[in-house]
């Protein structure tokens, strides 16, 4: 492979294009001037797992004050696409979303991203710009580098800006994590290449924590604008059309940014995986040979970090799911970087969504996200973290599938309401709960899980009340 010669030519061509554009002074049309003048702006949205990138994307799509129409490329680290289900499109919206799943975008730049970009350029009149939302595990540098090293793209694409969303509560923890030798710290790289930094979730930290986060960010990136946000809400007009990407700043950090490394002997990867453990070996062996600015080692992800995904056609018992999620988070919160799911709940026509980062778990029904007529109901769950056990998680969530109930409407039961009270089942699968029960007192309650902890068969006298909620 003649990489040094090819790389030298690519850099020369790119610099010639840019030089012609910047120094062009005469009035008649010039091919270089025309080509560069019509370049399509690309905005890269990045940030570590759970920082709020998809929330920001939703905000951009809902807020039309920027007056722009985008082609959107979404990247999922795992093999199951969740983010497209979490993106809320306004009725009548004309944006197009293209999904890249089962691989980190920084390891599949030439294999997956480039063909998508080139197809979009064939109909660039249909949109004002391209938004790329990277996975939380992506190092943005190979993505940015591609737009400069490919002479064809360099004449048609311009990087308008890199927007990095930073989780104010967890950023210091992620920056200080021990990584495998040679593994890149994704959080650091995402901050380094940012033109605009959204310091998000400031409502979850106090003034001291927020100040410490800003100090750590400034140690890494001294020039990016830092905007404090809650729920990724920001004036979208300051994110686009600003031509804020500064190549000179990047070259000061990494003088070899516009260079590709010389070929090196590479170990034979295991079957169907690259040496980084995150995508197909063929693409990475051929194309993913970027080097960090501080060492001669190739950039790679920490191989202890993996994505575990599940899909279920069967409806889910939401009471069991919430209990299992709570137990999992309490036990493994440090190792759980990111987890999310869109759930089909038994007896409910509205989608149930959960999202979490470490100890922070939010879950609930989304009234605006109903299962449409004819839409296949399917539950999707994704967990990203350190040393995750797929088999162990599979057993946990297989048990959350809705199973046949023990009682039917009209059956007599004794319900645990903090104390045991006698009643009658008046409805099954009420708002996702196995039973709605009318007590002898006339009060109506629901049983969240179909076990003896909550509901006993028949009218029985129970001498000692128990409260299963004590476990939650």
Residue pairs with C-beta under 8 A, 6 or more apart in sequence:
1 263
3 260
3 261
3 262
3 263
4 262
6 260
7 149
7 259
7 260
10 149
10 150
10 151
11 149
11 258
11 259
13 151
13 154
14 148
14 149
14 151
14 154
14 258
16 32
17 32
17 35
17 36
17 151
17 154
17 155
18 36
18 154
20 30
20 32
20 33
20 36
21 32
21 33
21 36
21 37
24 30
24 32
24 33
32 155
35 155
35 156
36 155
38 156
39 155
39 156
39 157
39 158
40 120
40 121
40 124
40 129
40 130
40 156
40 157
40 158
41 128
41 129
41 130
41 158
41 159
41 160
41 240
41 241
41 243
42 129
42 130
42 131
42 132
42 147
42 157
42 158
42 159
42 160
43 129
43 130
43 131
43 132
43 160
43 161
43 162
43 163
43 239
43 240
44 132
44 134
44 140
44 143
44 144
44 159
44 161
44 162
44 163
45 53
45 56
45 57
45 131
45 132
45 133
45 134
45 163
45 165
46 53
46 133
46 134
46 138
46 140
46 162
46 163
46 164
46 165
46 190
46 193
46 194
47 53
47 136
47 164
47 165
47 166
47 167
47 190
47 198
47 200
48 136
48 166
48 167
48 170
48 171
48 174
48 186
48 187
48 190
48 337
49 77
49 136
49 137
49 337
49 338
49 357
49 384
50 136
50 167
50 170
50 337
50 338
50 355
50 356
50 357
50 358
50 360
51 136
51 165
51 166
51 167
51 200
51 201
51 357
52 165
52 167
52 198
52 200
52 201
52 229
52 231
52 232
53 133
53 134
53 136
53 165
53 232
54 83
54 86
54 87
54 133
55 231
55 232
56 163
56 165
56 198
56 200
56 232
56 234
57 72
57 74
57 87
57 131
57 133
58 86
58 87
58 88
58 232
59 231
59 232
59 233
59 234
59 236
60 66
60 70
60 131
60 236
60 239
61 87
61 88
61 89
61 90
61 93
61 95
62 88
62 90
63 236
64 90
65 235
65 236
65 237
66 236
66 237
66 239
66 240
68 128
68 129
68 240
68 241
69 94
69 95
69 126
69 127
69 128
70 95
70 127
70 128
70 129
70 130
70 131
71 95
71 96
71 98
71 120
71 126
71 127
71 129
71 130
71 131
72 87
72 95
72 96
72 97
72 98
72 130
72 131
72 132
72 133
73 97
73 98
73 100
73 113
73 116
73 117
73 130
73 131
73 132
73 133
74 81
74 83
74 84
74 87
74 97
74 98
74 99
74 100
74 133
75 100
75 101
75 103
75 104
75 105
75 132
75 133
75 134
75 135
75 138
76 82
76 83
76 99
76 100
76 101
76 102
76 135
76 382
77 103
77 104
77 135
77 136
77 137
77 278
77 307
77 384
78 101
78 102
78 307
78 308
78 309
78 382
78 384
79 101
79 102
79 307
79 309
80 101
80 309
80 310
80 311
80 380
80 381
80 382
81 99
81 101
81 380
82 340
82 341
82 342
82 380
82 382
83 99
83 133
84 97
84 99
85 342
85 351
85 369
85 380
86 340
86 342
86 353
86 355
87 97
88 368
88 369
89 95
89 97
95 127
96 126
96 127
98 116
98 120
100 108
100 112
100 113
100 116
102 279
103 112
103 278
103 279
103 280
104 135
104 137
104 138
104 278
104 279
104 301
105 112
105 113
105 132
105 134
105 135
105 138
105 143
106 134
106 138
106 139
106 140
106 141
106 142
106 143
106 288
106 299
107 142
107 274
107 276
107 278
107 279
107 283
107 284
107 288
107 301
108 279
108 283
108 284
109 142
109 143
109 145
109 146
109 287
109 288
110 146
110 283
110 286
110 287
111 279
111 280
111 282
111 283
111 287
112 283
113 132
113 143
113 146
114 146
114 150
114 153
117 130
117 153
117 157
118 153
120 127
120 130
121 156
121 157
124 156
129 160
129 240
130 157
132 143
134 140
134 143
136 186
136 337
136 338
136 384
137 186
137 278
137 301
137 305
137 384
138 186
138 190
139 184
139 186
139 189
139 190
139 290
139 299
140 162
140 164
140 189
140 190
140 193
141 189
141 193
141 254
141 257
141 290
141 299
142 288
142 290
142 299
144 159
144 162
144 193
144 245
144 250
145 257
145 258
145 290
146 153
147 153
147 154
147 157
147 158
147 159
148 154
148 247
148 257
148 258
149 258
149 260
158 243
158 245
159 245
160 240
160 241
160 242
160 243
160 244
160 245
161 195
161 196
161 239
161 240
161 242
161 243
161 244
161 245
162 193
162 194
162 195
162 196
162 245
163 194
163 195
163 196
163 197
163 198
163 239
164 190
164 191
164 193
164 194
164 196
164 197
164 198
164 224
165 197
165 198
165 200
165 232
166 187
166 190
166 191
166 197
166 198
166 199
166 200
166 213
166 217
167 174
167 200
167 201
167 357
168 199
168 200
168 201
168 202
168 204
168 205
168 209
168 210
168 213
168 228
169 201
169 204
169 205
169 209
169 357
169 360
170 357
170 358
171 187
171 213
171 216
171 217
172 212
172 213
172 216
173 358
174 185
174 187
175 185
175 187
175 188
175 216
175 220
177 185
179 185
179 302
180 302
180 303
180 304
181 297
182 295
182 297
182 298
182 300
183 300
183 301
183 302
183 303
184 292
184 299
184 300
184 301
186 301
188 220
191 197
191 217
191 220
191 221
191 224
192 220
192 221
192 253
193 250
194 221
194 224
195 224
195 225
195 242
195 244
195 245
195 246
196 224
196 225
196 227
196 238
196 239
196 244
197 217
197 221
197 224
197 225
197 226
197 227
198 227
198 228
198 229
198 232
198 234
199 210
199 213
199 214
199 217
199 226
199 227
199 228
199 229
200 229
200 230
200 231
200 232
201 230
202 210
202 228
202 229
202 230
203 230
204 360
205 213
210 228
214 226
217 224
217 226
223 246
223 249
227 234
227 238
247 257
250 257
251 257
251 258
253 293
254 293
255 293
256 291
256 293
257 293
260 289
260 290
261 289
261 290
261 291
261 298
263 289
264 289
266 275
266 285
267 275
269 275
269 281
269 284
269 285
270 281
271 281
272 280
272 281
273 279
273 280
273 281
274 280
274 281
274 283
274 284
274 285
274 288
275 281
275 284
275 300
276 284
276 288
276 300
276 301
276 303
277 301
277 303
277 306
278 301
288 298
289 298
290 298
290 299
291 297
291 298
291 299
292 299
302 386
304 386
304 387
305 337
305 384
305 385
305 386
306 384
306 385
306 388
307 382
307 383
307 384
308 382
308 383
308 384
308 388
308 390
308 393
309 380
309 381
309 382
309 383
310 379
310 380
310 381
310 382
310 393
310 394
310 397
311 378
311 379
311 380
311 381
312 344
312 378
312 379
312 397
312 401
313 376
313 377
313 378
314 379
314 401
314 402
315 344
315 345
315 346
315 347
315 377
315 379
315 401
315 402
316 343
316 344
316 345
316 346
316 352
316 379
316 400
316 401
316 402
317 345
317 346
317 400
317 401
317 402
317 403
317 432
317 434
317 449
317 450
318 343
318 345
318 346
318 348
318 352
318 432
318 433
319 432
319 433
319 434
319 448
319 449
320 399
320 400
320 449
321 343
321 352
321 354
321 397
321 400
322 363
322 448
323 449
323 472
324 396
324 397
324 399
324 400
325 354
325 356
325 361
325 363
326 361
326 472
328 336
328 393
328 396
329 336
329 356
329 359
329 361
332 385
333 358
333 359
334 358
335 385
335 386
335 387
335 388
336 356
336 357
336 358
336 383
336 384
336 385
337 357
337 358
337 384
337 385
337 386
338 356
338 357
338 382
338 383
338 384
338 385
339 354
339 355
339 356
339 361
339 381
339 382
339 383
339 384
339 385
340 353
340 354
340 355
340 356
340 381
340 382
341 353
341 354
341 355
341 379
341 380
341 381
341 382
342 351
342 352
342 353
342 369
342 379
342 380
343 351
343 352
343 353
343 354
343 379
343 381
344 351
344 352
344 371
344 377
344 378
344 379
345 352
345 365
345 432
346 402
346 429
346 432
347 428
347 429
347 430
347 431
347 432
348 365
348 431
348 432
349 370
349 371
350 365
350 366
350 367
350 369
350 370
350 371
351 365
351 366
351 369
351 370
351 371
352 363
352 364
352 365
352 366
352 432
353 363
353 364
353 365
353 366
353 369
354 361
354 362
354 363
354 364
355 361
355 362
355 363
356 362
371 377
381 397
383 393
402 429
403 450
405 428
405 429
405 434
405 435
405 450
406 450
406 457
407 413
407 425
407 428
407 435
407 450
407 455
407 457
408 425
408 428
409 425
409 426
409 427
409 428
410 424
410 425
411 424
411 425
411 457
412 422
412 423
412 424
412 458
412 459
413 422
413 423
413 424
413 425
413 435
413 437
413 455
413 456
413 457
413 458
413 459
414 420
414 421
414 422
414 423
414 455
414 456
414 457
414 458
414 459
414 460
414 462
415 421
415 422
415 423
415 437
415 439
415 445
415 447
415 454
415 455
415 456
416 453
416 454
416 455
416 465
416 466
416 467
416 468
417 439
417 445
418 465
418 467
419 465
420 456
420 460
420 461
420 462
420 465
421 439
421 440
421 441
422 439
422 440
422 459
423 437
423 438
423 439
423 440
423 445
424 437
424 438
425 435
425 436
425 437
426 436
426 437
426 438
426 444
427 435
427 436
428 434
428 435
428 436
430 436
430 446
431 446
433 446
433 447
433 448
434 447
434 448
434 449
434 450
434 455
435 446
435 447
435 450
435 455
436 444
436 445
436 446
437 444
437 445
437 446
437 447
437 455
438 444
439 445
447 454
447 455
448 454
453 466
453 468
454 468
456 462
